[in-house]
Amino acid sequence: MMINKQDVVTYIWNIPDRQEVREIWKILAQRSKQLEQQITSNFAIGDKVKWDSKRGYEVRGIVEKINQQTISVRTEDNSRWKVSPSFLKKGE
């Protein structure tokens, strides 16, 4: 069953009770964390990865450590980045 995103947004905007909004926020945060963990499980130490920097250029490196919320990557120029797993792609 697919739910229309706009219907969900309308429902949330019309919630009169702050406590209910907080409960929904907690559920969304838990789901987001679960999805991030699923993405993280696709990577292992030693994997070659790449991602687009905030300035728009591609960065490449090797996974050094997998943290709870980020993945530590050593780049080709020997700098170290902590990157959200959702930004990473497997490299060549």
TIZA-844265 format. One line per field, with one value per residue (C-alpha): residue number from 1; y, x, z; residue in three letters. Coordinates in Angstrom, 3 decimals. Last residue first. Layout:
% TIZA-844265
resi	(NUM ...);
Y	(Y ...);
X	(X ...);
Z	(Z ...);
resn	(ALA ...);
END
This chain:
% TIZA-844265
resi	(92 91 90 89 88 87 86 85 84 83 82 81 80 79 78 77 76 75 74 73 72 71 70 69 68 67 66 65 64 63 62 61 60 59 58 57 56 55 54 53 52 51 50 49 48 47 46 45 44 43 42 41 40 39 38 37 36 35 34 33 32 31 30 29 28 27 26 25 24 23 22 21 20 19 18 17 16 15 14 13 12 11 10 9 8 7 6 5 4 3 2 1);
Y	(1.255 2.982 1.902 4.907 7.088 9.945 7.793 6.496 9.957 10.866 11.405 12.502 11.875 13.389 11.197 12.854 9.681 9.920 8.100 7.468 7.327 6.193 8.090 7.558 4.570 4.484 2.329 2.785 2.995 3.007 3.840 7.032 8.994 12.525 13.796 17.546 19.512 21.951 20.035 16.988 14.242 10.721 7.798 4.496 1.785 -0.781 -1.505 -1.614 -2.776 -1.086 -2.333 -2.472 1.326 1.550 -0.655 1.371 4.595 3.046 2.122 5.605 7.182 4.842 5.752 9.471 9.098 7.287 9.939 12.743 10.983 10.894 14.555 15.548 13.590 15.482 18.837 18.135 19.963 17.710 19.469 19.956 16.244 15.178 17.536 16.160 12.590 13.389 15.041 11.881 9.755 6.412 3.302 0.000);
X	(37.028 34.895 31.820 29.575 29.457 27.049 24.584 27.474 27.956 31.620 34.401 37.403 41.129 43.808 46.413 46.152 44.425 41.880 41.701 38.037 36.318 32.703 30.061 27.181 28.190 31.789 33.305 37.045 39.685 37.580 39.790 39.645 38.239 36.825 34.803 34.437 31.269 32.347 30.445 32.460 31.092 31.759 34.116 34.944 37.609 36.867 39.641 37.378 33.939 30.923 27.405 26.540 26.657 23.668 21.581 22.721 21.597 18.174 17.798 18.862 16.259 13.598 14.467 14.406 11.016 9.593 10.957 9.469 6.089 6.195 7.221 4.317 1.954 3.261 2.743 -0.973 -2.884 -1.748 -2.776 0.694 1.413 -1.712 -0.934 2.598 1.290 -1.270 1.471 3.562 0.769 0.735 1.511 0.000);
Z	(-8.515 -5.935 -3.996 -3.413 -0.335 0.455 2.443 4.555 6.087 5.690 8.203 6.163 6.518 4.314 2.600 -0.856 -2.140 0.658 3.993 4.855 8.226 7.911 9.843 12.256 14.381 13.145 10.409 10.164 7.459 4.283 1.296 -0.721 -3.607 -3.742 -6.707 -7.120 -6.419 -3.726 -1.058 -2.037 -4.268 -3.077 -3.694 -2.050 -2.124 0.544 3.046 6.087 4.992 3.435 2.620 6.338 6.430 4.047 6.318 9.325 7.591 6.932 10.612 11.712 9.422 10.780 14.359 13.533 11.835 14.876 17.226 15.082 15.119 18.909 19.059 16.780 19.038 22.064 20.303 19.850 17.098 14.255 11.036 9.624 10.169 8.262 5.381 5.147 5.155 2.463 0.390 0.628 -0.841 0.890 -1.092 0.000);
resn	(GLU GLY LYS LYS LEU PHE SER PRO SER VAL LYS TRP ARG SER ASN ASP GLU THR ARG VAL SER ILE THR GLN GLN ASN ILE LYS GLU VAL ILE GLY ARG VAL GLU TYR GLY ARG LYS SER ASP TRP LYS VAL LYS ASP GLY ILE ALA PHE ASN SER THR ILE GLN GLN GLU LEU GLN LYS SER ARG GLN ALA LEU ILE LYS TRP ILE GLU ARG VAL GLU GLN ARG ASP PRO ILE ASN TRP ILE TYR THR VAL VAL ASP GLN LYS ASN ILE MET MET);
END
